[in-house]
Amino acid sequence: MTPLSARVSEDPVTKLADDSRCARGLAWIDKNSAWVTEQQIRLTEIPAPEFGEARRGRALRDLFAASGLEVRVDKTGNIIGERAGADRGSVILIAAHLDTVFPADTDVRVKRDGSRLLAPGISDNGAGLAALVGLAGALAESKVSTGKTIVLAGDVGEEGEGNLRGIRELVDFYGSHLAAVIALDGPSADHITTQGIASQRIEASITGPGGHSWSDFGTPNPITAIARGIVRFSSLAVGSDPRSTYNFGVIEGGTSVNSIPSRAVVKVDLRSEDARELARLEAALREAIEAGKNEEIAATRAARDALELNFRSLGTRPAGRLPEDSPLIATIRGVDRYLGNTSRLEKSSTDANLPLSLGIPAVAVGGGGKGGGSHTPEEWYDPAGRELGLKRLFLAVVSLAGTDRNR
């Protein structure tokens, strides 16, 4: 029977962590955790609404350069830092999205409440970006040489109507060279997202003649028509197996309280674990808004063409699933065992959706620490446990890239 000490020494993650170069990287994480938190605060306080990530990107670019990465900005606005391996044709991509769901004029100054940091975007995705910065620092300190090339990227267009344009460009550029993709999204180290949830984002707009609230009373109202459709769709039964969701996230219309609006718009997010169920939801939404329009016309006894309805796709996220026997999952599980970390497999909608849909091994993980209130003004982050998340990321990336002992 093999002695326990021998079995432990044979564990690949243990051997990796005991390597003097990797040990330096792990020690750097322990010593610089507070500095990483400072960079998270700094990045969070730079507004980065969808389609407005450039300023935050420039700050990340400088941090990448300071860590010795070969930095470039691609045509989409992604900030890319490359760390060449012995094989430049095989790439491990680690990406964290730069953008937030909040408009440019949002107050993003970070406040403190005990150990908690409070600010819109501090967790999603301040925590992911901070982990990216921490990984760059640990890799630089370790001076470990890897077989595969490691690419770190702050990508644009993950939130809202960005339609994953940043990760699409990265996957298109590196293509068949991608050995694995890790998306850093939010805090926590207790999960591995291995399934991407399909989503469809749709804008429905209804236009009409408009008019004065008194003299033109009886003219069909686009806002009322949209509201009728929303109520009708909301009565639809949405199952839990496969799990599906919908959200009416934005509604716009009108110019004044005493004017019948000439236009109303609603933006809807539909998600499902099953592509066929997602298609059913979309068809039901279109039918409900059409029925709402017709009900409004009938209620006001207007001509059939008094209101016009149009639909526009705001973005589609493809679904994908990583097999449970994937070496990528096995690698992260091995790192978790070494660190004494317990994690579960999850389903979500992240940058990992795109590579997963193309058959590229991909997961999404958190950067460490704890957080809550995502996508709300009350968002918070607690850095307790950050070191675990950073060590988990560092060991997983170096394990996937492989050490090059000839360099």
Long-range contacts (C-beta under 8 A, 24 or more apart in sequence): 11-334, 11-338, 12-334, 12-399, 13-334, 13-335, 13-337, 13-338, 13-395, 13-399, 14-338, 16-395, 16-398, 16-399, 16-403, 17-338, 17-395, 19-144, 19-403, 21-142, 21-143, 21-144, 21-403, 22-142, 22-144, 22-394, 22-395, 22-398, 22-403, 24-141, 24-142, 24-143, 25-138, 25-139, 25-141, 25-142, 25-144, 25-394, 25-398, 26-138, 26-391, 26-394, 26-395, 27-141, 28-137, 28-138, 28-141, 28-142, 29-134, 29-138, 29-387, 29-390, 29-391, 29-394, 30-387, 32-134, 32-137, 33-134, 33-383, 33-386, 33-387, 33-390, 35-137, 36-130, 36-131, 36-133, 36-134, 36-137, 36-386, 36-390, 37-117, 37-130, 37-383, 37-386, 39-63, 39-130, 39-133, 40-117, 40-122, 40-126, 40-127, 40-129, 40-130, 40-133, 40-381, 40-383, 41-110, 41-117, 41-122, 41-126, 43-126, 43-129, 43-130, 43-133, 44-108, 44-110, 44-117, 44-119, 44-121, 44-122, 44-126, 45-108, 45-109, 45-110, 45-119, 46-108, 47-100, 47-102, 47-104, 47-105, 47-106, 47-108, 48-98, 48-99, 48-100, 48-121, 49-99, 49-100, 49-102, 49-103, 49-104, 49-106, 50-99, 50-100, 50-101, 50-157, 50-159, 50-160, 50-161, 50-162, 51-99, 51-156, 51-157, 51-162, 52-99, 52-104, 53-77, 53-98, 53-99, 53-156, 53-157, 56-98, 56-154, 57-98, 57-154, 57-156, 60-98, 60-129, 60-132, 60-133, 60-154, 63-133, 63-136, 64-136, 64-152, 67-133, 67-136, 67-137, 67-139, 67-140, 68-140, 69-136, 69-152, 74-169, 74-170, 74-173, 75-169, 76-155, 76-156, 76-157, 76-165, 76-166, 76-169, 77-156, 77-166, 78-153, 78-154, 78-155, 78-156, 78-166, 78-169, 78-170, 79-153, 79-154, 79-155, 80-151, 80-152, 80-153, 80-170, 81-136, 81-151, 81-152, 81-153, 82-149, 82-150, 82-151, 82-152, 83-139, 83-146, 83-149, 83-150, 83-151, 83-152, 84-149, 85-145, 85-146, 85-147, 85-148, 85-149, 85-150, 85-401, 85-402, 85-404, 86-145, 86-146, 86-147, 86-404, 86-406, 86-407, 87-147, 87-148, 87-149, 88-149, 89-149, 89-177, 90-147, 90-148, 90-149, 90-177, 90-179, 91-148, 91-149, 91-150, 91-151, 91-174, 91-177, 91-178, 91-179, 92-148, 92-149, 92-150, 92-151, 92-179, 92-180, 92-181, 92-182, 92-397, 92-400, 92-401, 93-151, 93-153, 93-170, 93-174, 93-178, 93-180, 93-181, 93-182, 94-132, 94-135, 94-150, 94-151, 94-152, 94-153, 94-181, 94-182, 94-184, 94-393, 94-397, 95-152, 95-153, 95-154, 95-155, 95-166, 95-167, 95-170, 95-181, 95-182, 95-183, 95-184, 95-351, 96-125, 96-128, 96-129, 96-131, 96-132, 96-153, 96-154, 96-155, 96-183, 96-184, 96-185, 96-367, 97-125, 97-128, 97-154, 97-155, 97-156, 97-157, 97-158, 97-159, 97-166, 97-167, 97-183, 97-185, 97-351, 98-125, 98-129, 98-154, 98-155, 98-156, 98-166, 99-125, 99-156, 99-157, 99-158, 99-159, 99-160, 99-162, 100-124, 100-125, 100-159, 101-159, 101-160, 101-375, 106-377, 113-380, 115-382, 115-383, 115-384, 116-380, 116-381, 116-382, 117-380, 117-381, 117-382, 117-383, 118-378, 118-379, 118-380, 119-379, 120-376, 120-377, 120-379, 121-379, 122-371, 122-379, 122-380, 122-381, 123-186, 123-187, 123-371, 123-372, 123-373, 123-374, 123-379, 123-380, 123-381, 124-185, 124-186, 124-371, 124-374, 124-375, 124-379, 125-158, 125-184, 125-185, 125-186, 126-381, 127-184, 127-186, 127-187, 127-366, 127-367, 127-368, 127-369, 127-371, 127-381, 128-183, 128-184, 128-185, 128-186, 128-366, 128-367, 129-154, 129-184, 130-367, 130-386, 131-184, 131-366, 131-367, 131-368, 131-389, 131-390, 131-393, 132-184, 132-367, 134-367, 134-386, 134-390, 134-393, 135-390, 135-393, 135-394, 135-397, 138-390, 138-394, 139-394, 139-397, 139-398, 142-394, 142-398, 144-398, 144-403, 145-403, 145-404, 145-405, 145-406, 145-407, 146-398, 146-401, 146-402, 146-403, 146-404, 147-401, 147-402, 147-403, 147-404, 148-179, 148-400, 148-401, 148-402, 149-401, 150-397, 150-401, 155-351, 158-185, 158-350, 158-351, 161-201, 161-314, 161-315, 162-315, 163-201, 163-314, 163-315, 163-316, 163-317, 164-315, 164-317, 164-351, 164-353, 164-354, 166-351, 167-351, 167-354, 167-355, 168-354, 171-354, 171-355, 171-358, 171-360, 178-355, 178-360, 179-361, 179-400, 180-328, 180-360, 180-361, 180-362, 180-400, 181-351, 181-352, 181-355, 181-360, 181-361, 181-362, 181-363, 182-352, 182-362, 182-363, 182-364, 182-365, 182-393, 182-396, 182-397, 183-350, 183-351, 183-352, 183-362, 183-363, 183-364, 183-365, 184-364, 184-365, 184-366, 184-367, 184-393, 185-348, 185-350, 185-351, 185-364, 185-365, 185-366, 186-366, 186-367, 186-371, 186-374, 187-366, 187-367, 187-368, 187-369, 187-370, 187-371, 187-381, 187-389, 188-366, 188-368, 188-369, 188-370, 188-371, 188-389, 189-341, 189-343, 189-365, 189-366, 189-368, 189-385, 189-388, 189-389, 189-392, 190-341, 190-342, 190-343, 190-344, 190-366, 191-343, 191-344, 191-345, 191-346, 191-365, 191-366, 192-329, 192-332, 192-333, 192-343, 192-344, 192-345, 192-346, 192-363, 192-364, 192-365, 193-345, 193-346, 193-347, 193-348, 193-350, 193-352, 193-363, 193-364, 193-365, 194-321, 194-322, 194-324, 194-326, 194-329, 194-345, 194-346, 194-347, 194-363, 195-273, 195-319, 195-320, 195-321, 195-322, 195-345, 195-346, 195-347, 195-348, 195-356, 196-317, 196-318, 196-319, 196-320, 196-321, 196-347, 196-348, 196-349, 196-350, 196-352, 196-353, 196-354, 196-356, 196-357, 197-271, 197-272, 197-273, 197-317, 197-319, 197-347, 197-348, 197-349, 197-353, 198-271, 198-272, 198-273, 198-274, 198-275, 198-278, 198-317, 198-318, 198-319, 198-353, 199-269, 199-270, 199-271, 199-272, 199-278, 199-315, 199-316, 199-317, 199-349, 200-269, 200-270, 200-271, 200-278, 200-281, 200-282, 200-313, 200-315, 200-316, 200-317, 201-267, 201-268, 201-269, 201-270, 201-313, 201-314, 201-315, 201-316, 202-267, 202-268, 202-270, 202-282, 202-285, 202-311, 202-312, 202-313, 202-314, 203-265, 203-266, 203-267, 203-268, 203-311, 203-312, 203-313, 203-314, 204-229, 204-265, 204-266, 204-268, 204-285, 204-286, 204-289, 204-309, 204-310, 204-311, 205-263, 205-264, 205-265, 205-266, 205-309, 205-310, 205-311, 205-312, 206-263, 206-264, 206-265, 206-289, 206-293, 206-307, 206-308, 206-309, 206-310, 207-262, 207-263, 207-307, 207-308, 207-310, 208-260, 208-261, 208-262, 208-263, 208-306, 208-307, 208-308, 209-262, 209-306, 210-259, 210-260, 210-261, 210-262, 210-263, 211-259, 211-260, 212-258, 212-259, 212-260, 213-257, 213-258, 213-259, 213-260, 214-258, 216-260, 217-260, 218-300, 218-301, 218-302, 219-260, 219-300, 219-302, 219-306, 220-296, 220-297, 220-299, 220-300, 220-302, 220-306, 220-307, 221-260, 221-261, 221-264, 221-296, 221-300, 222-253, 222-261, 222-262, 222-263, 222-264, 222-307, 223-253, 223-254, 223-261, 223-264, 224-296, 225-264, 225-292, 225-293, 225-295, 225-296, 225-297, 225-307, 226-251, 226-253, 226-264, 226-265, 226-266, 226-289, 226-292, 227-292, 228-291, 228-292, 228-293, 228-295, 228-296, 229-266, 229-288, 229-289, 229-290, 229-291, 229-292, 229-293, 230-266, 230-288, 230-289, 230-292, 231-292, 232-288, 232-291, 232-292, 233-284, 233-285, 233-288, 233-289, 236-281, 236-284, 236-288, 238-281, 239-277, 242-272, 242-273, 242-274, 242-277, 243-272, 243-273, 243-347, 244-270, 244-271, 244-272, 244-273, 244-274, 244-277, 244-278, 244-281, 245-269, 245-270, 245-271, 245-272, 246-270, 246-271, 246-281, 246-285, 267-314, 271-349, 273-319, 273-347, 275-319, 286-311, 317-349, 317-353, 317-354, 318-353, 318-354, 318-356, 318-357, 319-353, 319-356, 319-357, 320-352, 320-353, 320-355, 320-356, 320-357, 320-358, 320-359, 320-362, 321-356, 322-356, 322-361, 322-362, 322-363, 326-361, 327-361, 328-361, 328-362, 328-363, 328-400, 329-363, 331-396, 331-399, 331-400, 332-363, 332-365, 332-392, 332-396, 334-399, 335-392, 335-395, 335-396, 335-399, 336-392, 338-395, 339-388, 339-391, 339-392, 339-395, 341-388, 341-392, 365-392, 365-393, 367-393, 368-392, 368-393
